[in-house]
Amino acid sequence: MLQKVIQIGLPLILPFVLYGLWLKWARYKAIRDGHDIIPPWNQGPWLLLFAAGVALTGVLLVYTAVFTGSSPDTIYHPPQMVDGVIQPGYFEPKE
């Protein structure tokens, strides 16, 4: 479950979090410098942020598919119960 949150949820919301942090800094700077115009939250680039989040999620999923996991020339043995103890699954090279 945590892996799904990290691989899908985090990159999807990361652009929104970064925009929120930038907006807070920009508002602080505008108030500090005495400007009357403060960047509004409701006029943000929402579609662009969502597209960036989807793109970031896609890149992370492609990276995970290509660069992680075991070699294609292996055989997976699923977990088994042996004498009342669950033995974890493992990969074995083909002969």
C-alpha positions in Angstrom: 0.0 0.0 0.0 2.8 2.4 0.9 4.5 1.6 -2.4 1.4 2.6 -4.3 1.2 5.9 -2.4 4.8 6.6 -3.1 4.7 5.6 -6.8 1.4 7.2 -7.7 0.1 9.6 -5.1 3.3 11.4 -4.2 4.4 12.4 -7.7 0.8 13.3 -8.6 0.5 15.8 -5.7 4.1 17.0 -5.7 3.5 19.9 -8.3 0.6 21.2 -6.2 2.7 21.1 -3.0 5.6 22.9 -4.7 3.2 25.5 -6.2 1.6 26.0 -2.7 5.0 26.6 -1.2 6.0 29.0 -3.9 2.8 30.9 -3.5 3.3 31.2 0.2 6.8 32.5 -0.3 5.6 35.0 -3.0 2.8 36.3 -0.8 5.3 36.7 2.1 7.7 38.6 -0.2 4.9 40.8 -1.6 3.7 41.8 1.8 7.2 42.4 3.1 8.0 44.6 0.1 4.7 46.5 0.5 3.1 45.5 -2.8 -0.7 45.7 -3.0 -1.0 42.8 -5.4 -0.7 39.4 -3.7 -0.8 36.3 -5.9 -4.2 34.6 -5.6 -4.6 30.9 -4.9 -7.7 30.4 -7.0 -6.1 31.6 -10.2 -3.4 29.0 -10.2 -2.3 27.0 -13.2 -4.3 23.9 -12.2 -4.4 22.1 -15.5 -0.7 22.6 -15.9 0.0 21.3 -12.4 -2.2 18.3 -13.0 -0.5 17.5 -16.3 2.9 17.8 -14.6 1.8 15.4 -11.9 0.5 12.9 -14.4 3.7 13.2 -16.4 5.8 12.7 -13.3 3.8 9.7 -12.2 4.2 8.2 -15.7 7.9 8.7 -15.7 8.2 7.1 -12.3 6.1 4.1 -13.3 8.1 3.6 -16.5 11.3 3.8 -14.5 10.0 1.2 -12.1 9.0 -1.1 -14.9 12.3 -0.9 -16.8 14.9 -0.7 -14.0 13.6 -2.8 -11.1 12.6 -6.4 -10.7 14.4 -9.5 -11.5 15.8 -10.7 -14.8 13.3 -12.1 -17.4 15.2 -15.4 -17.6 14.3 -16.4 -14.0 11.5 -18.6 -12.6 9.4 -17.3 -9.7 8.5 -19.7 -6.9 5.6 -18.4 -4.9 5.5 -18.6 -1.1 4.7 -22.0 0.4 3.8 -23.4 3.7 6.3 -26.0 4.9 5.8 -27.6 8.3 3.5 -24.8 9.4 6.0 -22.1 8.5 5.5 -19.8 5.5 8.6 -19.8 3.3 8.9 -16.6 1.2 8.8 -16.6 -2.6 12.0 -16.4 -4.5 13.4 -16.2 -8.0 15.6 -19.0 -9.4 17.7 -18.8 -12.6 16.6 -21.0 -15.5 19.0 -23.9 -16.2 
